[in-house]
Amino acid sequence: MESGNVTTPFGRRPMTFGMLASQTAAGKIEPGRSIDKWKIYRALCEAKPMLGITDRALAILNALLSFYPKGELSEENGLVVFPSNAQLSLRAHGMAEQTIRRHLASLVEAGLLIRKDSPNGKRYARKEQGGDIREAFGFSLAPLLARADEIERLAAEVAAERLHLQRLKERLTLCRRDVAKLIEMALEEGVAGDWGGIHLHFRNIVERLPRSPSAAQIADALDELELLRNEITNQLEMQEETHNRSGNAPHYERHIQNSNPQYITEFEPSFETKQGAMADDRPVGQAEPAAPVQKREDTNSHVQAATYASAGSGALKSFPLGLVLQACPEIAAYGPEGSIGSWRDLMAAAVVVRSMLGVSPSAYEEACEVMGPENAATVMACVLERAGHINSAGGYLRDLTRRAERGEFAIGPMLMALARTSLPMRNKTG
């Protein structure tokens, strides 16, 4: 049994009001009160952020509890344990004695232990003739019994806060997925609107979150994303109503307007050399000399534009130039004067990149015929962005071309994936 007297620490350790308060509270334990020692320890592990203790300090407390002979903490069984630091080190997985002393002091300061020092500072117990412990000097576990209700309440609050944070994270994940897929769908279907700007705003909201956000930070981001999702949904619903009233005419008009079959021959030097050769020197299937071709293009330009729109852009949707440059920033260095300001500049840069990556002129020409010049240039920009992960750029482009012919390839997911990876890199380097 413990005496109810106030004890002071041995040696140079000062007495504090916190120690006095812990001893006063321990003296008010209800008679007959007991609690499972491992249950209260689990509650302490849960409530450690609220109590200001570390996991290493809890490891020392675990070792102390292992020296308590009973499973239930109670005054009848005594509440003082008296292992030496060497014994504690063995049960704390070899923790250094200096570290043990530091964490014992933190447990005392947190009001979870009470020092009951002997006259010489040693830890030991005096036993009666029958073997029962009459008085023990060491560390009293009485604060755990006295503060059991408080510790369990703090543990419940921490658990509730963790559950609240988990549910917020789940809602945030669902909302992020909804916004990303709605933007991707709008780009894939060619819906009118500043989807590049919307996607940039979406990424800015997500990137503002720290690595370990608090519940308040997640709630703020969730409010912004839910508002953005509602705006996107309303815009898509209005576009759907307009689409149902007017049919598909605006959808095809945009692609015909952006198609220009002359870009391929203008920006591909190897084509110009072949077109200028004599007819007898051309291989089978080679294009006619430049002059007849130019004449026929001048007379049938409208027919050719419609052909490109139906054969290439009809199968794949084109995307805003700003979005392409946002997802594929590396292609800008290959444009005229080191920048890209128009689709014409992008297609000129794509020809340079094609040669640099070893893509044959025939593979790129076939891609232009199937996908359309703008989409082929966009694909080349994506290939350049992923060049380190592609073994054969030419074979990869031919595979995409065949898939596009079968209607199994879409540029939208490729652009969105690159946009998600390129924005954090620009934020770090910029």
Residue pairs with C-beta under 8 A, 6 or more apart in sequence:
1 75
1 76
1 78
2 75
2 78
2 79
2 80
2 116
2 136
2 140
2 142
3 135
4 27
6 20
6 23
6 24
7 23
7 114
7 115
7 116
7 117
8 15
8 117
9 15
9 19
9 115
9 117
10 115
10 117
10 118
10 119
10 120
10 121
11 121
13 115
18 109
18 111
19 108
19 114
19 115
21 111
22 108
22 111
22 114
22 143
23 114
25 111
25 143
25 146
25 147
26 114
26 140
26 142
26 143
26 145
26 146
28 146
29 75
29 142
29 145
29 146
31 75
32 74
32 76
33 74
33 75
33 145
34 72
34 73
34 74
34 76
34 145
35 72
35 73
35 74
35 144
35 145
35 148
36 71
36 72
36 73
37 65
37 68
37 70
37 71
37 72
37 73
37 141
37 144
38 65
38 71
40 73
40 144
40 145
40 148
40 151
40 152
41 58
41 61
41 62
41 65
42 155
43 148
43 151
43 152
43 154
43 155
44 51
44 53
44 58
44 61
44 112
44 144
44 151
44 155
45 58
46 154
46 155
46 158
46 159
47 151
47 154
47 155
47 157
47 158
48 54
48 55
48 58
49 158
50 154
50 157
50 158
51 110
51 112
51 151
51 154
52 110
53 106
53 107
53 110
53 112
54 103
54 106
56 95
56 99
56 103
57 103
57 106
57 107
57 110
59 92
59 93
59 95
59 103
60 88
60 92
60 95
60 100
60 103
60 104
60 107
61 107
61 112
61 113
62 92
63 83
63 88
63 91
63 92
64 81
64 83
64 88
64 113
64 139
64 141
65 81
65 141
66 91
67 81
67 82
67 83
67 87
67 91
68 81
68 141
69 77
70 77
73 79
73 141
73 144
73 145
74 145
75 142
75 145
78 133
78 136
79 140
79 141
79 142
79 145
80 116
80 125
80 136
80 137
80 138
80 139
80 140
80 141
81 136
81 138
81 139
81 141
82 123
82 124
82 125
82 136
82 137
82 138
82 139
83 91
83 123
83 138
84 123
85 97
85 100
85 101
86 97
88 95
88 100
89 95
89 96
89 97
89 100
92 100
104 113
104 139
107 113
108 114
108 115
111 143
111 147
112 143
112 144
112 147
113 139
113 140
113 141
113 143
114 139
114 140
114 142
114 143
115 139
115 140
116 136
116 137
116 138
116 139
116 140
117 137
118 124
118 137
122 137
123 137
123 138
123 139
124 136
124 137
124 138
125 133
125 134
125 135
125 136
125 137
125 138
126 133
126 134
126 135
126 136
127 133
127 134
128 134
144 151
161 215
164 215
165 215
165 218
168 215
168 218
168 219
168 222
169 218
171 222
172 218
172 221
172 222
172 225
175 222
175 225
175 226
175 229
176 206
176 225
178 229
179 202
179 225
179 228
179 229
179 232
180 202
180 416
180 420
182 229
182 232
182 233
182 236
183 195
183 198
183 199
183 202
183 232
183 416
184 412
184 413
184 416
185 191
185 236
186 193
186 195
186 232
186 236
187 195
187 317
187 319
187 323
187 412
187 415
187 416
188 317
188 410
188 412
188 413
189 317
190 251
190 254
190 317
190 318
191 235
191 236
191 239
192 239
192 250
193 235
193 239
194 320
195 320
195 323
196 320
196 322
196 323
196 326
197 322
198 228
198 232
199 323
199 326
199 416
199 419
200 326
200 423
201 228
202 225
202 228
203 419
203 420
203 423
205 221
205 224
205 225
205 228
206 221
207 423
207 424
207 427
208 221
209 217
209 218
209 221
210 217
213 221
243 251
252 309
252 314
254 318
255 309
255 313
255 314
255 317
255 318
255 372
256 305
256 306
256 309
256 313
258 313
258 318
258 343
258 374
259 305
259 308
259 309
259 312
259 313
259 372
259 373
259 374
260 305
260 308
260 373
261 297
261 304
261 305
261 307
261 308
261 373
262 297
263 344
263 347
263 373
264 271
264 365
264 368
264 373
265 271
265 272
265 275
265 293
267 347
267 348
267 350
267 351
268 351
268 361
268 364
268 365
269 351
270 361
271 287
271 361
271 365
272 290
274 282
274 286
274 287
275 287
275 288
275 289
275 290
275 293
276 289
276 290
277 286
277 289
279 288
279 289
287 293
297 304
308 372
308 373
309 372
311 369
311 370
311 372
312 368
312 369
312 370
312 371
312 372
312 373
312 375
312 376
313 371
313 372
313 374
313 375
315 370
315 371
315 404
315 405
315 407
316 371
316 372
316 375
316 404
316 409
316 410
316 411
317 410
317 411
317 412
318 372
318 374
318 375
318 378
319 378
319 411
319 412
319 415
321 340
321 342
321 343
321 346
323 415
323 419
324 346
324 378
324 381
324 415
325 331
325 332
325 340
325 346
326 419
326 422
326 423
327 381
327 382
327 385
327 415
327 416
327 418
327 419
327 422
328 378
328 381
328 382
328 384
328 385
328 415
328 418
328 422
329 385
329 422
329 426
330 381
330 384
330 385
331 340
331 346
331 349
331 350
331 353
331 380
331 381
331 384
331 385
332 338
332 339
332 340
332 349
334 349
334 352
334 353
334 356
334 384
335 341
335 345
335 346
335 348
335 349
336 345
336 348
336 349
339 345
340 346
340 349
343 374
343 377
346 374
346 377
346 378
346 381
347 373
347 374
347 377
349 377
349 381
350 364
350 376
350 377
350 380
350 381
351 364
353 380
353 381
353 383
353 384
354 361
354 364
354 380
357 383
357 384
357 387
357 393
357 394
358 392
358 393
358 394
359 380
359 383
359 393
359 394
359 397
360 394
363 394
363 397
363 398
363 401
364 376
364 380
364 397
366 398
366 401
367 376
367 379
367 397
367 398
367 400
367 401
367 404
368 376
370 401
370 404
370 405
371 379
371 401
371 404
375 411
378 411
378 415
379 397
379 400
379 411
379 414
380 397
382 411
382 414
382 415
382 418
383 390
383 393
383 396
383 397
385 418
385 422
386 418
387 393
390 396
400 409
403 409
